[in-house]
Amino acid sequence: MTRQITGQITGQMRRWQRIAAIGIASVALMAGSGVQAAGVWNGAGTTPPIFNSSETQSTHVAMFPKWQGALGRYFNERQLTDGSCESSFFNRCHLREWSAFLDGLKGKPPHEQVNAVNHFMNRVRYIIDPRNYGVPDYWATPREFLSRNGDCEDYAIAKYLSLRALGFTPSQLRVVVLQDLNLKVAHAILVVYLNGRALVLDNQIRGVVSATTIRHYKAIYSINEQFWWLHRS
């Protein structure tokens, strides 16, 4: 079984080499690492398939250092200085803005929280990593994103951690790395599982939409704090 899955992963990597810029090369590290096949959704659970894909699940999230690095920096960012909200360095002013926004959503219906977080984060300006950080690929924390702007995975991470702060569980959230078949580029979004539906929070789409309405995305892998999943058509 492991050999068969390893072969599928290798084939998937060859087919989508362009996605290496977002981290898909990390998939190669899981060969022989105890991958488990995930069950196909039958309509009764909370995780319907994303973009008509099947999933293979693994607990080895450490294979994705950029994701782990973003989470680590987020949970370690505690000592903040005073400063202006116009500053390029995240300070207490930025934190107060973000915290006030989240506080205003507490106790509201989950769908309302999801829509508000998506709208709030999509207002941030898009900027590519080489221009922003001087490196080909950087996964930012919400604090870095809100003070320096960011690209597609930064929107997804900021939305993920905002919803986590509002009480959403890891099992309800996944950052999804995919191929945009129309633009022929790699892309990243957040998927929220709510009431048996997969909802897409995407910086390229104004509102929150069901994953079933999108035909031009091909999921490659998805990840949260506990697991990651390889997707196949």
PAZAPA-4460 file (N, C-alpha, C; in steps of 0.05 Angstrom, whole numbers, plus 32768, in hexadecimal, padded with zeros to 4 digits):
% residues 233
    n_x    n_y    n_z   ca_x   ca_y   ca_z    c_x    c_y    c_z   seq   type   mol
   8011   7FE8   8000   8000   8000   8000   8011   8019   8000     1      M     A
   8026   801A   8011   8037   8031   8012   8045   8035   7FF7     2      T     A
   804E   8020   7FEA   805C   8022   7FD1   8049   802E   7FBC     3      R     A
   8030   8025   7FBC   801C   802F   7FA9   8017   804D   7FAD     4      Q     A
   8014   8055   7FC7   800F   8071   7FCD   8027   8082   7FC6     5      I     A
   803F   8077   7FCB   8058   8086   7FC4   8059   808B   7FA6     6      T     A
   8051   8077   7F96   8051   807A   7F79   803D   808F   7F70     7      G     A
   8026   8090   7F7D   8012   80A5   7F77   801C   80C0   7F7E     8      Q     A
   802A   80C3   7F94   8035   80DD   7F9D   804A   80E6   7F89     9      I     A
   805B   80D4   7F80   8070   80DA   7F6D   8064   80E4   7F53    10      T     A
   804F   80D6   7F49   8042   80DF   7F31   8035   80FA   7F34    11      G     A
   8029   80FF   7F4B   801C   8118   7F50   8031   812F   7F50    12      Q     A
   8048   812A   7F5C   805D   813E   7F5D   8067   8145   7F41    13      M     A
   806B   8131   7F30   8075   8136   7F15   8061   8146   7F05    14      R     A
   8047   8141   7F09   8032   814E   7EFA   802F   816B   7F02    15      R     A
   8036   8172   7F1B   8032   818D   7F25   804B   8199   7F30    16      W     A
   8060   8199   7F21   807A   81A3   7F2A   8079   81C1   7F30    17      Q     A
   8068   81CF   7F23   8066   81EC   7F27   805D   81F3   7F43    18      R     A
   8051   81E0   7F51   8047   81E6   7F6C   805E   81E4   7F80    19      I     A
   8075   81DE   7F78   808C   81DD   7F8B   8090   81F8   7F99    20      A     A
   8089   820D   7F8C   808D   8228   7F97   807C   822C   7FB0    21      A     A
   8066   821D   7FB4   8056   821F   7FCC   805B   8209   7FDF    22      I     A
   806C   81F6   7FD8   8073   81E2   7FEC   806C   81C5   7FE6    23      G     A
   8062   81BF   7FCE   805A   81A4   7FC8   8071   8191   7FC7    24      I     A
   808A   819C   7FC3   80A1   818A   7FC3   80A4   817B   7FDD    25      A     A
   8098   8185   7FF3   809A   8178   800C   808C   815D   800C    26      S     A
   8079   8159   7FF9   806B   813F   7FF8   807E   8128   7FF4    27      V     A
   8095   812D   7FE6   80A7   8117   7FE0   80B3   810B   7FF9    28      A     A
   80B3   811A   800F   80BF   8110   8028   80AE   80FB   8036    29      L     A
   8095   80F8   802E   8084   80E6   803D   8085   80C9   8033    30      M     A
   8095   80C4   801E   8097   80A8   8015   80A0   8096   802B    31      A     A
   8090   8081   8031   8097   806E   8045   8093   8079   8061    32      G     A
   8083   808E   8065   8080   809A   807F   8066   8094   808D    33      S     A
   8059   807F   8084   8040   8076   8091   8028   8085   8089    34      G     A
   8024   8089   806F   800D   8097   8065   7FF5   8086   8068    35      V     A
   7FDE   8092   806F   7FC5   8084   8072   7FB1   808E   805E    36      Q     A
   7FA3   807B   8052   7F8E   8082   803F   7F76   808D   804D    37      A     A
   7F6C   80A4   8045   7F54   80B0   8051   7F3B   80A5   8044    38      A     A
   7F26   80A2   8053   7F0E   8098   8048   7F00   80AC   8035    39      G     A
   7EF1   80A2   8022   7EE2   80B3   8010   7EC9   80BC   801E    40      V     A
   7EC2   80D6   801B   7EAB   80E1   8029   7E92   80D4   801D    41      W     A
   7E7F   80CD   802E   7E66   80C0   8026   7E4E   80D1   802B    42      N     A
   7E53   80EB   8031   7E3D   80FD   8036   7E35   8100   8053    43      G     A
   7E3F   80EE   8064   7E37   80EE   8080   7E4B   80FD   8092    44      A     A
   7E63   8102   8089   7E78   810E   8099   7E79   812C   8095    45      G     A
   7E8E   8139   809D   7E91   8156   809B   7EA6   815E   8087    46      T     A
   7EB2   814C   8079   7EC7   8153   8066   7EC1   8148   804A    47      T     A
   7EAF   8155   803B   7EAA   814D   8020   7EC3   8151   800F    48      P     A
   7EC6   8143   7FF9   7EDE   8145   7FE8   7EE2   8161   7FDD    49      P     A
   7EFB   8169   7FDA   7F01   8183   7FCF   7F06   8181   7FB1    50      I     A
   7EF7   818F   7FA1   7EFB   8191   7F84   7EFD   8175   7F78    51      F     A
   7EEA   8163   7F80   7EE8   8148   7F75   7F02   8137   7F78    52      N     A
   7F10   813B   7F8D   7F28   812C   7F92   7F24   8117   7FA8    53      S     A
   7F35   8102   7FA7   7F37   80F0   7FBE   7F4F   80F7   7FCE    54      S     A
   7F50   80EE   7FE7   7F65   80F8   7FF9   7F74   80E1   8006    55      E     A
   7F8E   80E6   800B   7F9F   80D3   801B   7FAA   80E4   8032    56      T     A
   7FA5   80DA   804A   7FAB   80EA   8062   7FC5   80E1   806F    57      Q     A
   7FD4   80F4   807A   7FEC   80EF   808A   7FEE   8101   80A2    58      S     A
   7FFA   80F8   80B7   7FFE   8109   80CF   8018   8118   80CD    59      T     A
   8029   8114   80B9   8044   811F   80B8   8044   813C   80AD    60      H     A
   8037   814E   80BC   8036   816A   80B4   8051   8177   80B6    61      V     A
   8064   816A   80C5   807F   8176   80C7   808D   8175   80AC    62      A     A
   8082   8167   8098   808E   8167   807D   808A   8181   806F    63      M     A
   807B   8193   807B   8076   81AD   806F   8081   81C4   8080    64      F     A
   809B   81C9   807E   80A8   81DC   8090   809D   81F9   808E    65      P     A
   8094   8202   8077   808A   821D   8075   8070   8220   8085    66      K     A
   805F   820C   8084   8046   820C   8093   804D   820B   80B1    67      W     A
   805F   81F8   80B8   8066   81F6   80D4   8074   820F   80DE    68      Q     A
   8084   821C   80CD   8091   8235   80D5   807D   824B   80DA    69      G     A
   8069   824E   80C9   8054   8262   80CD   8045   825E   80E7    70      A     A
   803E   8245   80EC   8030   823F   8105   8042   8245   811D    71      L     A
   805B   823D   811C   806D   8241   8132   8071   825E   8138    72      G     A
   8075   826F   8123   8078   828B   8127   805F   8298   8132    73      R     A
   8048   828E   8129   802E   8299   8132   802B   8294   8150    74      Y     A
   8030   827C   815A   802C   8276   8176   8043   8281   8188    75      F     A
   8059   8289   817B   806F   8294   818B   8070   82B3   818B    76      N     A
   805F   82BF   817B   805F   82DC   8179   804F   82E7   8191    77      E     A
   805E   82EE   81A6   8050   82F7   81BE   805A   8313   81C7    78      R     A
   8073   8319   81C2   807E   8333   81CC   807B   8348   81B6    79      Q     A
   8067   8359   81B8   8063   836D   81A4   8068   8389   81B0    80      L     A
   8072   839A   819F   8078   83B6   81A8   8061   83C8   81A0    81      T     A
   8060   83E0   81AB   804D   83F4   81A3   8056   83FF   8188    82      D     A
   8043   8409   8179   804A   8415   815F   8031   841D   814F    83      G     A
   8036   8428   8138   8020   8431   8126   8016   8419   8116    84      S     A
   7FFC   841A   810F   7FF0   8406   80FE   7FFB   8409   80E1    85      C     A
   8008   841F   80DB   8014   8422   80C1   8030   8416   80BF    86      E     A
   803A   840C   80D5   8055   8401   80D6   8056   83E7   80C6    87      S     A
   806E   83E1   80BB   8072   83C8   80AC   8078   83B1   80BF    88      S     A
   807B   83B7   80D9   807F   83A2   80ED   8066   839F   80FE    89      F     A
   805F   8386   8102   8046   8381   8111   804A   8389   812E    90      F     A
   8038   8399   8138   803A   83A4   8153   801F   83A2   8161    91      N     A
   801D   83AE   8178   8004   83AB   8188   7FEC   83B8   817A    92      R     A
   7FF1   83CC   816A   7FDB   83D9   815B   7FCF   83C6   8148    93      C     A
   7FDF   83B8   8138   7FD4   83A3   8126   7FC6   838E   8135    94      H     A
   7FD1   8385   814C   7FC5   8370   815B   7FAA   8379   8166    95      L     A
   7FA7   8392   816F   7F8E   839C   8179   7F79   839C   8163    96      R     A
   7F80   83A4   814B   7F6D   83A4   8134   7F63   8388   812E    97      E     A
   7F75   8375   812C   7F6E   835A   8126   7F5D   834E   813D    98      W     A
   7F66   8352   8156   7F58   8347   816D   7F3C   8353   816F    99      S     A
   7F3A   836D   816A   7F1F   837A   816B   7F0D   836F   8156   100      A     A
   7F17   836A   813F   7F07   835E   8129   7EFD   8342   8132   101      F     A
   7F0F   8332   813C   7F07   8317   8144   7EF4   8317   815C   102      L     A
   7EF9   8329   816F   7EE7   832C   8186   7ECB   8333   817E   103      D     A
   7EC9   8343   8169   7EAE   834B   815F   7E9F   8334   8152   104      G     A
   7EAD   831E   814B   7EA1   8307   813E   7E9A   82F1   8152   105      L     A
   7EA4   82F2   816A   7EA0   82DD   817D   7E82   82DB   8184   106      K     A
   7E78   82C2   8184   7E5C   82BD   818A   7E49   82BF   8172   107      G     A
   7E53   82C8   815B   7E43   82CA   8143   7E42   82AF   8135   108      K     A
   7E2E   82AA   8124   7E2B   8290   8116   7E45   828A   8106   109      P     A
   7E4C   8271   8104   7E65   8269   80F6   7E66   8274   80D9   110      P     A
   7E50   8272   80CA   7E50   827C   80AF   7E56   829A   80AE   111      H     A
   7E4C   82A9   80C1   7E51   82C5   80C2   7E6F   82CA   80C8   112      E     A
   7E7A   82BB   80DA   7E97   82BD   80E0   7EA8   82B7   80C8   113      Q     A
   7EA1   82A2   80B9   7EB1   829A   80A2   7EB0   82B1   808D   114      V     A
   7E99   82BB   8087   7E96   82D0   8073   7EA5   82E9   807B   115      N     A
   7EA4   82F0   8095   7EB1   8309   809F   7ECF   8306   809D   116      A     A
   7EDA   82EF   80A5   7EF7   82EB   80A4   7F00   82EB   8087   117      V     A
   7EF2   82DF   8075   7EFA   82DF   8059   7EFA   82FB   804E   118      N     A
   7EE6   830B   8054   7EE4   8327   804A   7EFB   8338   8056   119      H     A
   7F00   8335   8070   7F14   8345   807E   7F30   8340   8072   120      F     A
   7F37   8326   806E   7F51   8320   8065   7F55   8326   8047   121      M     A
   7F3F   8323   8037   7F42   8329   801B   7F46   8346   8014   122      N     A
   7F43   8357   8028   7F49   8374   8024   7F66   837A   8023   123      R     A
   7F77   8367   802D   7F94   836B   802E   7F9F   836A   8012   124      V     A
   7FB3   837A   800D   7FBF   837C   7FF2   7FD0   8363   7FEC   125      R     A
   7FCD   835A   7FD3   7FDD   8343   7FCA   7FF9   834B   7FC2   126      Y     A
   800D   833D   7FCB   8028   8342   7FC3   8037   8328   7FC2   127      I     A
   8048   8323   7FAE   8056   830A   7FAC   806E   8309   7FBF   128      I     A
   8075   82F0   7FC7   808A   82ED   7FDB   80A5   82F8   7FD3   129      D     A
   80AF   82F4   7FBA   80C9   8300   7FB3   80CB   831E   7FB8   130      P     A
   80B5   832C   7FB3   80B5   8349   7FB7   80B2   834F   7FD5   131      R     A
   80A2   833F   7FE3   809B   8345   7FFF   80B1   833C   8012   132      N     A
   80BC   8324   800E   80CF   8318   8021   80EA   8312   8014   133      Y     A
   80EC   8316   7FFA   8106   8310   7FED   810D   82F3   7FEA   134      G     A
   80F8   82E2   7FEC   80FC   82C5   7FE9   80E6   82BA   7FD7   135      V     A
   80EA   82A3   7FCA   80D5   8299   7FB7   80BB   8292   7FC5   136      P     A
   80BC   8288   7FDD   80A3   827F   7FEA   80A6   8283   8008   137      D     A
   8092   8291   8014   8092   8295   8031   8076   8293   803B   138      Y     A
   8071   8283   8050   8057   8280   805B   8055   8292   8074   139      W     A
   8045   82A7   8073   8045   82BB   8088   8030   82B5   809E   140      A     A
   8035   82C0   80B5   8021   82C0   80CB   800C   82D5   80C5   141      T     A
   7FF5   82D5   80D2   7FE2   82EB   80CF   7FEE   8306   80D6   142      P     A
   7FFF   8307   80EA   800B   8320   80F2   801D   832B   80DB   143      R     A
   802C   831A   80CF   803D   8322   80B9   802C   832A   80A1   144      E     A
   8017   831B   809C   8005   8320   8086   7FF7   833B   8089   145      F     A
   7FED   8341   80A1   7FDE   8359   80A5   7FEF   8372   80A5   146      L     A
   8009   836F   80AA   801A   8386   80AA   802A   8389   8090   147      S     A
   802E   8373   8081   803F   8374   8069   8030   836B   8050   148      R     A
   8016   8364   8052   8007   8359   803C   8012   833D   8035   149      N     A
   800A   8330   801F   8013   8315   8019   8007   8309   8000   150      G     A
   800D   82F0   7FFC   8002   82E2   7FE4   7FEE   82CC   7FED   151      D     A
   7FE7   82BA   7FDB   7FCF   82AA   7FDF   7FD0   8299   7FF8   152      C     A
   7FE7   828C   7FFE   7FE7   827B   8016   7FE6   828C   8030   153      E     A
   7FEF   82A5   802E   7FEE   82B6   8045   7FD1   82BE   804C   154      D     A
   7FC1   82C2   8037   7FA4   82C7   803C   7F98   82AE   8049   155      Y     A
   7F9E   8297   803F   7F93   827E   804A   7F9B   8279   8067   156      A     A
   7FB4   827E   806D   7FBE   827A   8088   7FB0   828E   809B   157      I     A
   7FAE   82A7   8093   7FA2   82BB   80A5   7F85   82B4   80AA   158      A     A
   7F77   82AB   8096   7F5B   82A3   809A   7F59   828A   80AC   159      K     A
   7F6B   8277   80A7   7F6C   825F   80B8   7F6F   8266   80D5   160      Y     A
   7F83   8276   80DB   7F89   827C   80F8   7F75   828F   8104   161      L     A
   7F68   829F   80F4   7F53   82B0   80FE   7F3B   829F   8106   162      S     A
   7F34   828B   80F6   7F1D   827A   80FD   7F24   8267   8114   163      L     A
   7F3D   825F   8116   7F46   8250   812D   7F42   8260   8147   164      R     A
   7F49   827A   8146   7F46   828B   815D   7F29   828F   8164   165      A     A
   7F17   828B   8151   7EFA   828E   8156   7EEE   8273   815F   166      L     A
   7EFE   825E   8161   7EF4   8245   816C   7EF0   822F   8158   167      G     A
   7EF6   8234   813E   7EF5   821E   812A   7F0B   820A   8131   168      F     A
   7F05   81F0   812C   7F18   81DB   8132   7F2A   81D6   811A   169      T     A
   7F42   81CA   811E   7F52   81C3   8107   7F44   81B1   80F3   170      P     A
   7F33   819F   80FC   7F25   818D   80EA   7F12   819C   80D7   171      S     A
   7F0B   81B4   80DE   7EF9   81C4   80CD   7F08   81D5   80B8   172      Q     A
   7F22   81D6   80BA   7F32   81E8   80AA   7F49   81DA   809B   173      L     A
   7F4E   81E3   8083   7F65   81D9   8074   7F6F   81EF   8061   174      R     A
   7F89   81F3   8062   7F96   8203   804C   7F9A   81EF   8035   175      V     A
   7F90   81F7   801D   7F91   81E5   8006   7FA3   81F1   7FF1   176      V     A
   7FB7   81E2   7FE9   7FC9   81EA   7FD3   7FBF   81DC   7FBA   177      V     A
   7FBC   81EB   7FA4   7FAE   81E0   7F8C   7FBA   81EC   7F73   178      L     A
   7FB0   81E2   7F5D   7FB7   81ED   7F43   7F9F   81FB   7F37   179      Q     A
   7FA2   8214   7F30   7F8D   8223   7F22   7F8F   821B   7F04   180      D     A
   7F7C   820C   7EFB   7F7D   8201   7EDF   7F78   8216   7ECA   181      L     A
   7F6B   822C   7ED2   7F67   8242   7EBF   7F80   8253   7EBC   182      N     A
   7F8B   825B   7ED2   7FA3   826C   7ED1   7FBD   825C   7ECE   183      L     A
   7FBB   8241   7ED3   7FD3   8230   7ED2   7FE9   8238   7EE5   184      K     A
   7FE0   823E   7EFE   7FF3   8246   7F12   7FEB   8238   7F2C   185      V     A
   7FFF   8235   7F3E   7FF9   822B   7F59   7FEA   8240   7F69   186      A     A
   7FDA   8237   7F7C   7FCA   8249   7F8C   7FC4   823C   7FA7   187      H     A
   7FBC   824B   7FBB   7FB5   8241   7FD5   7F9C   824F   7FDF   188      A     A
   7F8B   8240   7FEC   7F71   824A   7FF7   7F6D   823E   8012   189      I     A
   7F58   8247   8020   7F4F   823A   8038   7F34   822C   8033   190      L     A
   7F31   8214   803C   7F18   8206   803B   7F0E   8202   8058   191      V     A
   7EF5   820A   805C   7EE7   8207   8076   7ED1   81F3   8073   192      V     A
   7ED1   81DE   8084   7EBC   81CA   8084   7EA7   81D2   8098   193      Y     A
   7E8F   81D8   808E   7E79   81E1   809F   7E5F   81D5   8096   194      L     A
   7E52   81C8   80A8   7E37   81BB   80A2   7E38   81A9   808A   195      N     A
   7E4E   8199   8088   7E50   8186   8073   7E58   8191   8058   196      G     A
   7E60   81AA   8057   7E68   81B7   803E   7E85   81C0   8040   197      R     A
   7E92   81C0   8029   7EAD   81CB   8027   7EAB   81E7   801C   198      A     A
   7EB2   81FB   802C   7EB0   8217   8024   7ECB   8222   801D   199      L     A
   7ECD   8231   8007   7EE7   823B   7FFD   7EE9   8258   8004   200      V     A
   7EFF   825F   8012   7F07   827B   8018   7F20   8280   8007   201      L     A
   7F1D   8292   7FF3   7F31   8295   7FDE   7F35   82B2   7FDA   202      D     A
   7F4E   82BB   7FD9   7F54   82D7   7FD4   7F4D   82DF   7FB7   203      N     A
   7F49   82CC   7FA5   7F41   82D2   7F8A   7F23   82D3   7F86   204      Q     A
   7F14   82CC   7F9A   7EF7   82CC   7F99   7EEC   82DE   7FAF   205      I     A
   7EDA   82F0   7FA8   7ED1   8305   7FBC   7EC3   82F8   7FD4   206      R     A
   7EB1   82E6   7FD0   7EA2   82DA   7FE6   7EA9   82BD   7FEB   207      G     A
   7E9D   82B2   8000   7EA1   8296   8006   7E8F   8285   7FF4   208      V     A
   7E99   8270   7FE8   7E8A   8260   7FD6   7E8E   8242   7FDD   209      V     A
   7E7B   8232   7FD4   7E7E   8215   7FD7   7E93   820A   7FC4   210      S     A
   7EA3   81F7   7FCD   7EB7   81EB   7FBC   7EAA   81DE   7FA3   211      A     A
   7E91   81D6   7FA5   7E84   81C9   7F8F   7E7F   81DB   7F77   212      T     A
   7E81   81F6   7F7C   7E7B   8209   7F67   7E94   8210   7F56   213      T     A
   7EAC   8206   7F5F   7EC5   820C   7F52   7ECE   81F4   7F41   214      I     A
   7ED2   81F9   7F28   7ED9   81E3   7F15   7EF6   81E4   7F0C   215      R     A
   7F04   81FB   7F11   7F1E   81FF   7F05   7F35   81FB   7F19   216      H     A
   7F2F   81F0   7F30   7F44   81EA   7F44   7F49   81CC   7F46   217      Y     A
   7F63   81C5   7F48   7F6B   81AA   7F4C   7F7B   81A8   7F65   218      K     A
   7F70   819C   7F7A   7F7E   819B   7F94   7F96   8189   7F93   219      A     A
   7FAC   8192   7F9F   7FC5   8182   7FA0   7FC9   8177   7FBD   220      I     A
   7FCA   8189   7FD0   7FCA   8180   7FEC   7FBC   8194   7FFD   221      Y     A
   7FB3   818B   8015   7FA7   819D   8028   7FB3   8196   8043   222      S     A
   7FB1   81AA   8056   7FC0   81A6   8070   7FB2   81B7   8086   223      I     A
   7FB3   81AC   809E   7FAC   81BB   80B6   7FC1   81B6   80CB   224      N     A
   7FBB   81BB   80E4   7FCF   81B7   80F9   7FD4   819A   8100   225      E     A
   7FC2   8188   80F8   7FC4   816C   8100   7FCB   8159   80EA   226      Q     A
   7FC1   815E   80D2   7FC4   814C   80BB   7FCB   815B   80A2   227      F     A
   7FD3   814B   808D   7FD3   8156   8072   7FC9   8140   8060   228      W     A
   7FBE   8148   8049   7FB0   8136   8037   7FBB   813B   801B   229      W     A
   7FC2   8124   800D   7FC9   8125   7FF1   7FAF   8121   7FE2   230      L     A
   7FAA   8132   7FCE   7F91   8130   7FBE   7F97   8125   7FA2   231      H     A
   7F85   8114   7F98   7F88   8109   7F7D   7F6D   810A   7F70   232      R     A
   7F6D   810F   7F56   7F54   8110   7F47   7F47   80F4   7F45   233      S     A
***
